[in-house]
Amino acid sequence: MLIVLVGTTVLTLRPGGLRRQLHHAARRFRLAIVLGGVYVLCSAIARIAFADTFVTDWGLPALALALVVLFLVFGQNPAESVRSGRS
């Protein structure tokens, strides 16, 4: 219970408030689900098509590393738009 309260407090104090932070978290979660599905699909294809070869030994970890890099690039918060205060 304490972890939930502290997490909510920290997210509320960040710029944009709790609603924006939860929106970013949901976007990252959807991205993780899609990239996980890509890994599972490619892993199944590699294990069927290239059984007991170097592709299954080295290709799948390389694919996982590439997907992690994609997550780090696409999972960033979008740039904040600067408002001048003028209408």
Secondary structure as GFF3:
##gff-version 3
##sequence-region A 1 87
A	DSSP	alpha_helix	2	13	.	.	.	ID=ss1
A	DSSP	alpha_helix	17	49	.	.	.	ID=ss2
A	DSSP	alpha_helix	54	54	.	.	.	ID=ss3
A	DSSP	pi_helix	55	59	.	.	.	ID=ss4
A	DSSP	alpha_helix	60	74	.	.	.	ID=ss5
###
